[in-house]
């Protein structure tokens, strides 16, 4: 009973660990850019009040090392995710009207999952890597397209 519970907790942790790390990274990036924005606002207020020259090296360095704000980066990422999932949905919709030629291993008894696990280990790994790298490359193209859109 305890072993099964520990296995289940470990499985949940393994599944949710990337999401937790992503949230931690987003929170850290948000805190960094929010602090940077507060510093820039303080410098702008000092320039407006006349306590600081707008051409001072401090203002120039704050402007030159500026990281894009969190909202801009998050917006580009969400737009890239929209392109990714929209493209997958479009492909899935089109494939309903086209009869694809399935690989020989996929037409065996039991469907894809059973047929996949009957493949030799090397072919399973090759198939998994091909699909994983293809989706990763497609996602990279979607994020690049989102970054190029202003």
C-alpha positions as a Markdown table, in Angstrom:
| # | Residue | x | y | z |
|---|---|---|---|---|
| 1 | Unk | 0.0 | 0.0 | 0.0 |
| 2 | Unk | 2.7 | 2.5 | 1.0 |
| 3 | Unk | 4.9 | 1.5 | -2.0 |
| 4 | Unk | 2.0 | 2.0 | -4.4 |
| 5 | Unk | 1.4 | 5.4 | -2.8 |
| 6 | Unk | 5.0 | 6.4 | -3.1 |
| 7 | Unk | 5.1 | 5.3 | -6.7 |
| 8 | Unk | 2.0 | 7.4 | -7.5 |
| 9 | Unk | 3.5 | 10.4 | -5.7 |
| 10 | Unk | 6.8 | 10.0 | -7.6 |
| 11 | Unk | 4.8 | 9.8 | -10.9 |
| 12 | Unk | 2.9 | 12.9 | -10.1 |
| 13 | Unk | 6.1 | 14.7 | -9.2 |
| 14 | Unk | 7.8 | 13.6 | -12.3 |
| 15 | Unk | 4.9 | 14.8 | -14.5 |
| 16 | Unk | 4.5 | 18.1 | -12.7 |
| 17 | Unk | 8.2 | 18.9 | -12.2 |
| 18 | Unk | 8.6 | 20.7 | -15.6 |
| 19 | Unk | 5.5 | 22.8 | -14.9 |
| 20 | Unk | 6.7 | 23.7 | -11.5 |
| 21 | Unk | 10.1 | 24.6 | -12.8 |
| 22 | Unk | 8.5 | 26.7 | -15.6 |
| 23 | Unk | 6.4 | 28.6 | -13.0 |
| 24 | Unk | 9.5 | 29.2 | -10.9 |
| 25 | Unk | 11.4 | 30.5 | -13.9 |
| 26 | Unk | 8.5 | 32.8 | -14.9 |
| 27 | Unk | 8.2 | 34.1 | -11.3 |
| 28 | Unk | 11.9 | 34.8 | -11.2 |
| 29 | Unk | 11.8 | 36.5 | -14.6 |
| 30 | Unk | 8.8 | 38.6 | -13.6 |
| 31 | Unk | 10.5 | 39.7 | -10.4 |
| 32 | Unk | 13.7 | 40.7 | -12.2 |
| 33 | Unk | 11.9 | 42.7 | -14.9 |
| 34 | Unk | 9.5 | 44.3 | -12.4 |
| 35 | Unk | 12.5 | 45.4 | -10.3 |
| 36 | Unk | 14.2 | 46.7 | -13.5 |
| 37 | Unk | 11.0 | 48.6 | -14.4 |
| 38 | Unk | 10.8 | 50.2 | -11.0 |
| 39 | Unk | 14.4 | 51.3 | -11.3 |
| 40 | Unk | 13.7 | 52.8 | -14.8 |
| 41 | Unk | 10.6 | 54.6 | -13.4 |
| 42 | Unk | 12.7 | 56.0 | -10.5 |
| 43 | Unk | 15.3 | 57.3 | -13.0 |
| 44 | Unk | 12.6 | 58.8 | -15.2 |
| 45 | Unk | 11.1 | 60.6 | -12.2 |
| 46 | Unk | 14.5 | 61.9 | -11.2 |
| 47 | Unk | 15.0 | 63.2 | -14.8 |
| 48 | Unk | 11.6 | 64.8 | -14.8 |
| 49 | Unk | 12.2 | 66.5 | -11.4 |
| 50 | Unk | 15.5 | 67.8 | -12.7 |
| 51 | Unk | 17.7 | 65.9 | -10.2 |
| 52 | Unk | 19.3 | 63.8 | -13.0 |
| 53 | Unk | 20.4 | 64.6 | -16.5 |
| 54 | Unk | 18.7 | 62.6 | -19.2 |
| 55 | Unk | 22.1 | 62.0 | -20.9 |
| 56 | Unk | 23.8 | 60.7 | -17.8 |
| 57 | Unk | 25.6 | 57.4 | -17.9 |
| 58 | Unk | 23.3 | 55.9 | -15.3 |
| 59 | Unk | 20.2 | 56.5 | -17.5 |
| 60 | Unk | 22.0 | 55.2 | -20.6 |
| 61 | Unk | 23.2 | 52.0 | -18.8 |
| 62 | Unk | 19.7 | 51.3 | -17.4 |
| 63 | Unk | 18.4 | 51.6 | -20.9 |
| 64 | Unk | 21.1 | 49.5 | -22.6 |
| 65 | Unk | 20.8 | 46.5 | -20.2 |
| 66 | Unk | 17.0 | 46.5 | -20.3 |
| 67 | Unk | 15.5 | 43.0 | -20.6 |
| 68 | Unk | 12.2 | 42.8 | -22.5 |
| 69 | Unk | 9.3 | 43.1 | -20.0 |
| 70 | Unk | 7.7 | 39.9 | -18.8 |
| 71 | Unk | 4.4 | 40.7 | -20.5 |
| 72 | Unk | 6.0 | 41.0 | -23.9 |
| 73 | Unk | 7.9 | 37.7 | -23.6 |
| 74 | Unk | 4.9 | 35.9 | -22.1 |
| 75 | Unk | 2.7 | 37.3 | -24.9 |
| 76 | Unk | 5.1 | 36.0 | -27.6 |
| 77 | Unk | 5.3 | 32.6 | -25.9 |
| 78 | Unk | 1.5 | 32.3 | -25.7 |
| 79 | Unk | 1.1 | 33.4 | -29.3 |
| 80 | Unk | 3.7 | 30.7 | -30.3 |
| 81 | Unk | 1.6 | 28.1 | -28.3 |
| 82 | Unk | -1.5 | 29.3 | -30.1 |
| 83 | Unk | 0.3 | 28.8 | -33.5 |
| 84 | Unk | 1.5 | 25.4 | -32.4 |
| 85 | Unk | -1.8 | 24.0 | -31.2 |
| 86 | Unk | -3.7 | 25.7 | -34.0 |
| 87 | Unk | -1.4 | 24.1 | -36.6 |
| 88 | Unk | -1.8 | 20.7 | -34.9 |
| 89 | Unk | -5.6 | 21.1 | -35.0 |
| 90 | Unk | -5.5 | 22.1 | -38.6 |
| 91 | Unk | -3.4 | 19.0 | -39.5 |
| 92 | Unk | -5.7 | 16.7 | -37.5 |
| 93 | Unk | -8.7 | 18.2 | -39.3 |
| 94 | Unk | -7.1 | 17.7 | -42.7 |
| 95 | Unk | -6.0 | 14.2 | -41.9 |
| 96 | Unk | -9.7 | 13.2 | -41.2 |
| 97 | Unk | -10.3 | 13.8 | -45.0 |
| 98 | Unk | -7.1 | 12.0 | -46.1 |
| 99 | Unk | -6.6 | 8.3 | -45.6 |
| 100 | Unk | -2.9 | 8.2 | -44.5 |
| 101 | Unk | -0.8 | 5.3 | -45.3 |
| 102 | Unk | 0.0 | 3.8 | -42.0 |
| 103 | Unk | 3.4 | 2.1 | -41.3 |
| 104 | Unk | 3.4 | -1.6 | -41.3 |
| 105 | Unk | 3.9 | -1.9 | -37.5 |
| 106 | Unk | 0.9 | 0.3 | -36.8 |
| 107 | Unk | -1.6 | -1.9 | -38.5 |
| 108 | Unk | -0.9 | -4.9 | -36.4 |
| 109 | Unk | -3.6 | -6.3 | -34.0 |
| 110 | Unk | -4.2 | -4.1 | -30.9 |
| 111 | Unk | -3.6 | -0.7 | -32.4 |
| 112 | Unk | -0.7 | 1.7 | -32.2 |
| 113 | Unk | 0.2 | 1.3 | -28.5 |
| 114 | Unk | 0.4 | -2.5 | -28.6 |
| 115 | Unk | 2.1 | -2.5 | -31.9 |
| 116 | Unk | 4.6 | 0.1 | -30.8 |
| 117 | Unk | 5.7 | -1.9 | -27.8 |
| 118 | Unk | 6.2 | -5.0 | -29.9 |
| 119 | Unk | 8.9 | -3.2 | -31.9 |
| 120 | Unk | 12.6 | -3.7 | -31.1 |
| 121 | Unk | 13.9 | -1.2 | -28.5 |
| 122 | Unk | 16.2 | 0.5 | -31.1 |
| 123 | Unk | 13.2 | 1.1 | -33.4 |
| 124 | Unk | 11.0 | 2.3 | -30.5 |
| 125 | Unk | 13.7 | 4.8 | -29.6 |
| 126 | Unk | 14.2 | 5.9 | -33.1 |
| 127 | Unk | 10.4 | 6.4 | -33.6 |
| 128 | Unk | 10.0 | 8.3 | -30.4 |
| 129 | Unk | 13.0 | 10.6 | -31.1 |
| 130 | Unk | 11.7 | 11.3 | -34.6 |
| 131 | Unk | 8.3 | 12.3 | -33.3 |
| 132 | Unk | 9.7 | 14.3 | -30.4 |
| 133 | Unk | 12.3 | 16.2 | -32.4 |
| 134 | Unk | 9.8 | 16.9 | -35.2 |
| 135 | Unk | 7.4 | 18.4 | -32.7 |
| 136 | Unk | 10.2 | 20.3 | -30.9 |
| 137 | Unk | 11.3 | 21.7 | -34.3 |
| 138 | Unk | 7.8 | 22.7 | -35.2 |
| 139 | Unk | 7.3 | 24.4 | -31.8 |
| 140 | Unk | 10.6 | 26.3 | -32.3 |
| 141 | Unk | 9.3 | 27.5 | -35.7 |
| 142 | Unk | 6.1 | 28.6 | -34.1 |
| 143 | Unk | 7.9 | 30.6 | -31.4 |
| 144 | Unk | 10.2 | 32.1 | -34.1 |
| 145 | Unk | 7.2 | 33.2 | -36.1 |
| 146 | Unk | 5.6 | 34.6 | -33.0 |
| 147 | Unk | 8.7 | 36.6 | -32.2 |
| 148 | Unk | 8.9 | 38.0 | -35.8 |
| 149 | Unk | 5.3 | 39.3 | -35.6 |
| 150 | Unk | 5.2 | 42.7 | -34.1 |
